[in-house]
Amino acid sequence: MQPIELLYAAHAAAIAAAQPERVVPPHLSLPVSGHLRVVGAGKAAAAMAAAVEAHAPPGLSLDGLVVTRHGHGQSMRSIRVVEAGHPLPDAAVLQAAAEVLRLVAGAGPEDRLLALISGGGSSLLSLPAEGLTLDDIACVSGDLLACGAPIAEINCVRKHLTRTLGGRLAAVSRAPVTVLAISDVAGDDPAVIASGPFAPDPTTYHDAIEVLARWGVTPPAAVRAHLERGVRGELAETPKPGAACFARVEHRVIASGRTALTAAAEVFRAHGVHAVVLGDSIEGEAREVAAVFAALAREVRLYGTPWAPPVVLLAGGETTVTVRGRGRGGRNAEFALALAIKLGGLPGVYALAADTDGIDGTGPHAGALVTPDSLARARTLGLDARRLLADNDACGFFAPLGDLLVSGPTRTNVNDYRAILIT
C-alpha cells in the first residue's frame, strides 16, 4: 500500500474504532427496575442514543432526549434528538438544555438515568444561570476560544455560568445515573468531558475569574457580576468531590483518543510499519507542537534514531490556535501547514492531521494531508505557505492542493488524530 493510501486507511480504522455502534453495546447490561430515561449531549450523542435503541434489551421501557450539533443527528423511535449550535450555543440549545434538566429532575428513585456524554456537550447543554443569557455565555466562550485557552479552563468558566454543567445535573437527580462518556479531552477526566454535567467539579467561581484574567478576556457586565456574587458566597458553588449526590452516579469512559490510536497502529503494523504511539494527551499551540514533531521526524528520516524507518508517529490530544489573522483557525490543518513548513519538503515524510469528529474548527474539513511535495506544489500555484500560516489560513493552503480531508460528521469525537509516516 502506498503511503497516502496507508494514511487514509489507518485514519478510517481509527474513526471506526470509536464509533458508538461499536463501543456503546458492551455497556448496556444495566439493572433497571422501573424506567430507563436516556439523556445526553455532544457530537456523538445521537449515534450513542441510536446504539442504545438498537441494542437495549427487548421490552425495556425507555425514552429521553439527546442534543447534538447541527448535522450530527439521527432518526430514532423512542429517544428524541435535537440539533443545536456548537461551538457557540444558539436558541435551540436553550430549549434542549432546559428539557434535559427537566427530564433529569423528573426521574424518580425507581427509575434509572443513562447519560450519553461526548465532546461538544459543554456548548450543547449551556442553560444560562439566572440573570445571564446565551449571548453572555457565547461571548465569553468565543473570546476564550479565539485566545487559544485550553478546554479545561474554558469549561471552568462555563460551569459557573450555567444550571447544567459542573455536576449540577447530578445534584438534581433522584435516580441512579450511569454515564457513558466518549472522551475528547486529555486525561479523560469526567469532570472535563463536556464540562462534567454529572461529575464533581473541583473548580470555583474564583478560578473562573482567574481564567478570564489570565487570557485577558473582558466579560459582559452580567457575567462579571455573576462570578463576583459567586466569590462572595451569594450563589451556590458547583457540587464538589464527596458530595452525596455523586453516590448515585457511575461514570464509564467507553472510548478515547487511545482507542483510535491503537486501531490505527494495528493497521500500520499489518503493513510492516513500526507504529509508535506518543500519547493521546498532547496539548499546546498547534504550530509549536508541529515544530516538535517535525524535528523528531527529521531525526528519524536522516539518522534512523530513535526509530529506524519505516515508522509512523501517532499522537492525539487537543492543540489550540491563537487566531491573529483573518483565517478561520482549525487546529489540525494549522498543525499540518506548520509541519509542512518545518519539514521543508523532506523526502519520505507524509502526515495526516484531523479532528476525529470530522470538523476542524469552523470549516467543513476534518484536517489535512502533508506530502513531501506539498510546498513545491503550492509554489507552482503562487501560494505563500508562511503568509497563510501567519493569517491562520491553512485551509487556503491545502484546499487548492486538493489535500483537505473532508469526511463530514463522523458522529464520534475522541479529539485530534495525528499520524506522521516516515518511509
C-alpha positions as CSV (number, residue, x, y, z in Angstrom):
1,M,0.0,0.0,0.0
2,Q,1.3,3.4,-0.9
3,P,2.0,6.0,1.9
4,I,-1.0,8.2,1.2
5,E,-3.4,5.2,0.9
6,L,-2.0,3.8,4.2
7,L,-2.5,7.1,6.0
8,Y,-6.1,7.2,4.9
9,A,-6.7,3.5,5.7
10,A,-5.3,3.9,9.2
11,H,-7.4,7.1,9.8
12,A,-10.6,5.2,8.7
13,A,-9.8,2.4,11.2
14,A,-9.2,5.0,14.0
15,I,-12.6,6.5,13.4
16,A,-14.3,3.2,13.2
17,A,-12.9,2.0,16.5
18,A,-14.5,4.9,18.3
19,Q,-17.9,4.6,16.7
20,P,-20.8,4.5,19.2
21,E,-22.2,1.4,17.5
22,R,-19.0,-0.4,18.5
23,V,-18.3,1.0,22.0
24,V,-21.8,1.5,23.5
25,P,-23.4,-2.0,23.3
26,P,-21.0,-3.7,25.8
27,H,-22.2,-1.3,28.5
28,L,-26.0,-1.8,28.2
29,S,-26.4,-4.5,30.8
30,L,-27.9,-2.1,33.3
31,P,-30.1,-3.0,36.2
32,V,-33.4,-1.3,35.6
33,S,-36.4,-1.9,37.9
34,G,-38.5,0.9,36.6
35,H,-38.0,3.0,33.5
36,L,-34.8,3.9,31.6
37,R,-34.6,7.5,30.8
38,V,-31.9,8.5,28.3
39,V,-30.4,12.0,28.2
40,G,-27.2,13.2,26.6
41,A,-25.3,15.9,24.8
42,G,-22.3,16.1,22.4
43,K,-21.3,15.4,18.9
44,A,-21.6,11.7,19.4
45,A,-24.8,11.8,21.4
46,A,-27.3,10.9,18.7
47,A,-25.2,8.0,17.5
48,M,-24.8,6.8,21.0
49,A,-28.6,7.0,21.5
50,A,-29.1,5.1,18.3
51,A,-26.9,2.3,19.6
52,V,-28.9,2.2,22.8
53,E,-32.1,1.8,20.9
54,A,-30.6,-0.9,18.7
55,H,-29.1,-2.9,21.5
56,A,-31.4,-2.3,24.5
57,P,-33.0,-5.5,26.0
58,P,-36.3,-6.3,24.3
59,G,-39.3,-4.9,26.0
60,L,-37.4,-2.3,28.0
61,S,-39.3,0.9,28.7
62,L,-37.2,3.8,27.7
63,D,-37.5,7.4,26.5
64,G,-35.4,10.6,26.6
65,L,-33.7,13.4,24.8
66,V,-30.2,14.0,23.5
67,V,-28.8,17.2,22.0
68,T,-26.2,17.2,19.3
69,R,-24.5,19.5,16.9
70,H,-26.3,20.6,13.7
71,G,-25.8,18.0,11.1
72,H,-25.0,15.2,13.5
73,G,-28.5,14.0,14.2
74,Q,-30.1,10.6,13.5
75,S,-33.7,9.4,13.5
76,M,-34.9,7.2,16.4
77,R,-38.1,5.6,17.7
78,S,-38.2,6.4,21.4
79,I,-35.4,8.9,22.1
80,R,-35.8,12.5,20.8
81,V,-32.8,14.2,19.1
82,V,-32.4,17.9,19.0
83,E,-29.7,19.5,16.8
84,A,-28.3,22.8,18.2
85,G,-25.4,25.2,18.0
86,H,-21.7,24.3,18.5
87,P,-19.1,25.6,19.3
88,L,-21.2,28.6,20.3
89,P,-24.7,27.9,21.7
90,D,-27.9,29.0,19.9
91,A,-31.6,29.3,20.7
92,A,-32.1,25.5,20.1
93,V,-29.5,24.9,22.9
94,L,-31.7,26.9,25.3
95,Q,-34.8,24.8,24.8
96,A,-33.0,21.5,24.6
97,A,-30.8,22.0,27.8
98,A,-33.9,23.1,29.7
99,E,-35.7,20.0,28.6
100,V,-32.7,17.8,29.7
101,L,-32.7,19.5,33.1
102,R,-36.5,18.8,33.4
103,L,-36.1,15.1,32.4
104,V,-33.3,14.5,34.9
105,A,-35.1,16.2,37.8
106,G,-38.3,14.3,36.9
107,A,-36.8,10.8,37.1
108,G,-37.7,9.0,40.3
109,P,-35.6,6.8,42.6
110,E,-37.2,3.7,41.0
111,D,-36.1,4.8,37.5
112,R,-32.6,4.8,36.0
113,L,-30.9,7.5,34.1
114,L,-28.5,6.7,31.2
115,A,-26.4,9.8,30.3
116,L,-24.7,9.8,27.0
117,I,-21.9,12.4,27.1
118,S,-19.3,13.3,24.5
119,G,-17.2,16.2,23.3
120,G,-19.2,19.3,22.4
121,G,-21.6,18.8,25.3
122,S,-20.5,21.9,27.1
123,S,-21.9,24.2,24.4
124,L,-25.0,22.0,23.8
125,L,-26.0,21.9,27.5
126,S,-25.4,25.6,28.2
127,L,-28.5,26.6,30.1
128,P,-27.7,30.0,31.5
129,A,-27.8,30.7,35.2
130,E,-30.4,33.1,36.5
131,G,-29.6,36.6,35.3
132,L,-27.5,35.5,32.3
133,T,-28.2,35.0,28.7
134,L,-27.0,32.6,26.0
135,D,-25.3,35.6,24.4
136,D,-23.3,36.2,27.6
137,I,-22.0,32.6,27.5
138,A,-21.4,32.7,23.8
139,C,-19.4,35.9,24.1
140,V,-17.1,34.6,26.8
141,S,-16.7,31.2,25.2
142,G,-15.9,32.7,21.8
143,D,-13.3,35.1,23.3
144,L,-11.6,32.3,25.2
145,L,-11.6,30.0,22.1
146,A,-10.0,32.8,20.0
147,C,-7.3,33.3,22.6
148,G,-6.3,29.7,22.5
149,A,-7.3,28.9,26.0
150,P,-7.2,25.2,27.0
151,I,-10.5,23.5,27.0
152,A,-10.3,22.7,30.7
153,E,-10.1,26.4,31.5
154,I,-12.9,27.3,29.1
155,N,-15.0,24.7,30.8
156,C,-14.2,26.0,34.2
157,V,-15.8,29.3,33.2
158,R,-18.8,27.6,31.5
159,K,-19.5,25.5,34.6
160,H,-20.0,28.6,36.7
161,L,-22.3,30.3,34.2
162,T,-24.9,27.5,33.8
163,R,-27.5,25.5,35.6
164,T,-26.5,22.2,34.0
165,L,-22.7,21.8,33.9
166,G,-20.1,21.1,36.6
167,G,-22.1,18.3,38.4
168,R,-25.4,20.3,38.5
169,L,-27.4,17.6,36.7
170,A,-26.2,15.1,39.3
171,A,-27.4,17.4,42.1
172,V,-31.0,17.5,40.8
173,S,-31.2,13.7,40.0
174,R,-33.1,11.4,42.4
175,A,-32.5,8.4,40.1
176,P,-29.3,6.4,39.9
177,V,-27.2,7.5,36.9
178,T,-24.9,5.6,34.6
179,V,-22.8,7.9,32.5
180,L,-21.3,6.6,29.3
181,A,-18.7,9.0,28.0
182,I,-16.7,9.2,24.8
183,S,-13.8,11.3,25.8
184,D,-12.3,14.2,23.7
185,V,-10.1,15.6,26.4
186,A,-6.5,14.9,27.6
187,G,-6.6,12.6,30.6
188,D,-10.2,11.5,30.1
189,D,-11.3,13.3,33.3
190,P,-15.2,13.0,33.5
191,A,-15.1,16.5,35.1
192,V,-13.7,18.0,31.9
193,I,-15.6,15.9,29.3
194,A,-18.5,18.2,28.2
195,S,-17.8,20.1,31.4
196,G,-18.9,17.2,33.5
197,P,-22.7,17.6,34.0
198,F,-22.8,14.6,36.3
199,A,-19.2,14.8,37.7
200,P,-17.8,16.6,40.8
201,D,-16.3,19.9,40.0
202,P,-13.1,20.9,41.8
203,T,-13.1,24.4,40.3
204,T,-14.6,27.6,41.9
205,Y,-16.0,30.9,40.9
206,H,-12.7,32.4,41.9
207,D,-10.9,30.1,39.5
208,A,-13.3,31.2,36.7
209,I,-12.4,34.9,37.3
210,E,-8.7,34.0,37.2
211,V,-9.1,32.2,33.9
212,L,-10.7,35.3,32.3
213,A,-7.9,37.5,33.7
214,R,-5.1,35.1,32.6
215,W,-6.4,35.3,29.0
216,G,-7.2,39.0,29.0
217,V,-10.9,38.4,28.4
218,T,-13.2,41.2,29.5
219,P,-16.6,39.5,30.1
220,P,-20.0,41.2,29.7
221,A,-21.0,43.1,32.9
222,A,-23.6,40.5,33.8
223,V,-21.0,37.7,33.7
224,R,-18.6,39.7,35.8
225,A,-21.3,40.5,38.4
226,H,-22.5,36.8,38.5
227,L,-19.0,35.5,39.1
228,E,-18.3,38.1,41.8
229,R,-21.5,37.2,43.5
230,G,-20.3,33.6,43.5
231,V,-17.0,34.5,45.0
232,R,-18.8,36.4,47.8
233,G,-20.8,33.2,48.6
234,E,-24.1,34.7,47.4
235,L,-24.5,31.9,44.8
236,A,-24.3,28.1,45.3
237,E,-21.0,26.6,44.2
238,T,-20.9,23.7,41.8
239,P,-21.1,20.3,43.6
240,K,-17.7,19.3,44.9
241,P,-15.9,15.9,45.2
242,G,-17.5,14.0,48.1
243,A,-21.0,15.5,47.7
244,A,-23.7,13.0,48.5
245,C,-25.4,13.3,45.0
246,F,-22.4,11.5,43.4
247,A,-23.0,8.3,45.4
248,R,-25.8,7.7,42.8
249,V,-23.6,8.3,39.8
250,E,-21.3,5.8,37.9
251,H,-19.0,7.1,35.1
252,R,-17.6,4.9,32.4
253,V,-15.3,6.3,29.7
254,I,-16.0,3.9,26.8
255,A,-13.8,5.4,24.1
256,S,-11.0,7.9,24.0
257,G,-8.1,9.1,21.8
258,R,-6.2,6.0,22.7
259,T,-9.0,3.8,21.3
260,A,-8.4,5.5,17.9
261,L,-4.6,5.5,18.0
262,T,-4.5,1.8,19.0
263,A,-6.7,0.9,16.0
264,A,-4.6,3.0,13.6
265,A,-1.3,1.4,15.0
266,E,-2.7,-2.1,14.1
267,V,-3.2,-1.1,10.5
268,F,0.3,0.3,10.1
269,R,1.9,-2.8,11.8
270,A,-0.1,-5.1,9.5
271,H,1.6,-3.3,6.6
272,G,5.1,-3.7,8.0
273,V,5.4,-0.2,9.5
274,H,6.6,0.2,13.1
275,A,4.0,2.2,15.0
276,V,5.0,4.5,17.9
277,V,2.1,5.8,19.9
278,L,3.3,9.0,21.5
279,G,0.2,9.5,23.6
280,D,-3.3,10.9,23.4
281,S,-2.9,13.9,25.7
282,I,-0.6,16.2,23.7
283,E,-1.6,19.9,24.1
284,G,-0.2,23.3,23.1
285,E,-0.2,25.8,20.3
286,A,-0.7,23.8,17.0
287,R,2.2,25.3,15.2
288,E,4.6,24.8,18.2
289,V,3.6,21.2,18.6
290,A,4.2,20.8,14.8
291,A,7.7,22.1,15.2
292,V,8.5,19.4,17.7
293,F,7.0,16.7,15.5
294,A,8.9,18.0,12.5
295,A,12.2,17.9,14.4
296,L,11.5,14.3,15.5
297,A,10.6,13.2,12.0
298,R,13.7,14.8,10.6
299,E,15.9,12.9,13.1
300,V,14.2,9.6,12.2
301,R,14.4,10.2,8.4
302,L,18.0,11.4,8.3
303,Y,19.7,9.4,11.1
304,G,17.4,6.5,11.9
305,T,17.0,7.5,15.5
306,P,15.3,6.9,17.9
307,W,13.5,4.6,15.4
308,A,14.5,3.4,12.0
309,P,12.1,3.9,9.1
310,P,9.6,2.8,8.1
311,V,7.9,4.1,11.2
312,V,4.8,6.1,12.0
313,L,4.4,8.5,14.9
314,L,0.9,8.6,16.2
315,A,-0.5,11.1,18.6
316,G,-3.7,12.6,19.9
317,G,-4.8,15.3,22.3
318,E,-6.0,18.8,21.7
319,T,-3.9,21.6,20.4
320,T,-5.1,25.2,20.3
321,V,-4.8,28.1,17.8
322,T,-4.5,31.7,18.8
323,V,-6.3,33.4,16.0
324,R,-4.5,36.5,15.0
325,G,-5.2,36.6,11.2
326,R,-8.3,36.6,9.0
327,G,-8.4,32.8,8.6
328,R,-10.8,30.5,10.5
329,G,-8.3,28.7,12.5
330,G,-8.7,24.9,12.5
331,R,-6.1,23.4,14.7
332,N,-5.4,20.3,12.7
333,A,-5.0,22.0,9.4
334,E,-2.8,24.6,11.1
335,F,-0.7,21.8,12.6
336,A,-0.3,20.3,9.1
337,L,0.7,23.5,7.5
338,A,3.2,24.4,10.2
339,L,4.6,20.8,9.9
340,A,5.0,21.1,6.2
341,I,6.9,24.4,6.6
342,K,9.2,22.9,9.2
343,L,9.8,19.8,7.2
344,G,10.7,21.9,4.2
345,G,9.9,19.2,1.6
346,L,12.0,16.5,3.4
347,P,11.7,13.3,1.2
348,G,9.9,10.3,2.6
349,V,7.7,12.1,5.2
350,Y,4.0,12.1,4.9
351,A,1.4,13.2,7.5
352,L,-2.3,13.4,8.2
353,A,-3.8,15.5,10.9
354,A,-7.6,15.5,11.6
355,D,-10.2,16.1,14.2
356,T,-12.0,12.8,14.8
357,D,-15.4,14.5,14.8
358,G,-15.0,15.4,11.1
359,I,-15.0,19.2,11.8
360,D,-11.7,21.1,12.2
361,G,-12.5,24.5,13.7
362,T,-15.3,26.2,11.8
363,G,-14.5,24.8,8.3
364,P,-16.2,21.9,6.5
365,H,-13.0,19.8,6.6
366,A,-11.6,17.5,9.2
367,G,-7.9,18.2,8.7
368,A,-5.3,18.0,6.0
369,L,-2.7,15.8,4.3
370,V,1.0,16.6,4.0
371,T,3.2,15.1,1.4
372,P,6.9,15.6,0.6
373,D,6.0,17.9,-2.3
374,S,3.3,19.9,-0.6
375,L,5.4,23.1,-0.6
376,A,6.6,22.6,-4.1
377,R,3.1,22.1,-5.5
378,A,1.9,25.2,-3.5
379,R,4.6,27.4,-5.0
380,T,3.5,26.4,-8.6
381,L,0.1,27.8,-7.6
382,G,1.5,31.0,-6.2
383,L,0.7,30.1,-2.6
384,D,2.9,31.6,0.2
385,A,2.8,29.0,3.0
386,R,4.3,31.2,5.7
387,R,1.9,34.1,4.9
388,L,-1.1,31.8,5.0
389,L,0.1,30.4,8.3
390,A,0.5,33.9,9.8
391,D,-3.1,34.6,8.7
392,N,-4.4,31.4,10.3
393,D,-5.5,30.3,6.8
394,A,-4.3,26.7,6.5
395,C,-7.5,26.0,4.5
396,G,-6.3,28.5,1.9
397,F,-3.1,26.4,1.5
398,F,-4.5,22.9,1.4
399,A,-7.8,23.4,-0.5
400,P,-6.1,24.4,-3.8
401,L,-3.8,21.4,-3.5
402,G,-6.8,19.1,-3.0
403,D,-5.3,17.9,0.3
404,L,-8.0,18.9,2.7
405,L,-9.6,15.8,4.4
406,V,-13.4,16.2,4.1
407,S,-15.1,13.4,5.8
408,G,-18.3,15.1,7.0
409,P,-19.6,14.4,10.6
410,T,-18.2,11.2,11.9
411,R,-20.7,11.1,14.8
412,T,-17.9,10.3,17.3
413,N,-15.3,12.6,18.9
414,V,-12.1,11.4,20.5
415,N,-10.2,14.6,19.7
416,D,-7.2,15.2,17.5
417,Y,-5.6,12.4,15.4
418,R,-2.1,12.9,14.0
419,A,0.0,10.4,12.0
420,I,3.5,11.2,10.7
421,L,4.7,8.4,8.4
422,I,8.4,8.2,7.7
423,T,9.4,5.9,4.9
